[in-house]
């Protein structure tokens, strides 16, 4: 997977999927007058409805960063999907945009799922963070509060897309139609099927319909 990811960042604590905010900002971000429209939005709060200007700036920065990881035709596909699948698409972008979230997901979540361990505990992600911090001075300098918040936001995202049960912290594959998954196969992004915990049988069914 080539995501052109930057170094580790804690910036996704600005919000989880930012589904509502992304939906509000998309018409502005995809406009030819993007810069002026975004400046106006940060100043006047026309669509985001976030009281603090500094918070609006932070949210706009993160959404702008995220959408830079996909091409313009991605948003046509996004517009055609229901809310659940749109959230999955935003999760896909987050995995591409945040190296730490990708490591959390494949080094902990997917690994545990593949070892038939469905139970998740924040402690597992703290161990992953400690391993990263041992090799990365920037991560090592983060406070315990920041580290806990990063784990909390990531787990909130898993709950929001239906991958993690909020009552018992158990993992399960996310649900979507084969036509949804085919988008990723056609675009050589098969790794996202693994990210969503699809079984071998499910992936074979998708491939047969291509």
C-alpha positions, 0 to 999 in steps of 0.5 A: 500500500502506497499512502505517502504518509507523513511521520507519526502525528497526533493530529487525529485527536482533532476529531474521529471520523469527522463525518458531519464536518466533512459532509458540510465542508466537501462542497467548499473543498471541491470548489475551484474557489476552495481557498477563499471559501474556506477562509470565509468559513473559518471566519464566519462559521456558516456551515460547520457550526463550531463556536470556537474559531481555533477549533474550526481551523483545526477541523478544517486543517485535518479534513483538508489533510485527509482529502488530499489522500484521494482523487476527485473521483473518489467523492463521486463514489462517496456521494452514491453510498449510504451513511454507513458506507460513507463512514467506511470510506472516511475510515479508509482515508484516515488509514491512508492519512495517519501512520499511527492509525494504520499501525494501530489497525494492522499491528494490533486490531487486524493481528488480533483478529487473525489470531482469533482473538476478538477481544480488544483492550486499550492496553494493547494499543498502549503497548504498540505506542510504547514500541513506536516511542522507543524508536521515535523521539517525537512520539516518546515526547507525547504526554500520557494524556495525548497517548490515551486520547489517541487510543480513545479516538481510534477505538471510537472510530472502530465503534462508529463504523461497526467494527467494535461492539461498545458493550463488550469490546469485541471485534467483528467484520464490517458489513457492506455490499459486494459492489462497495468492496469491488471499488477497492479491488478495481483500484488496487486497494485490496488491503482495505478488505483486510482492514475491514476484517473480511474473511477469505470466503467473502473476498473470494465472493467479491473477486468472482463477481469482477 
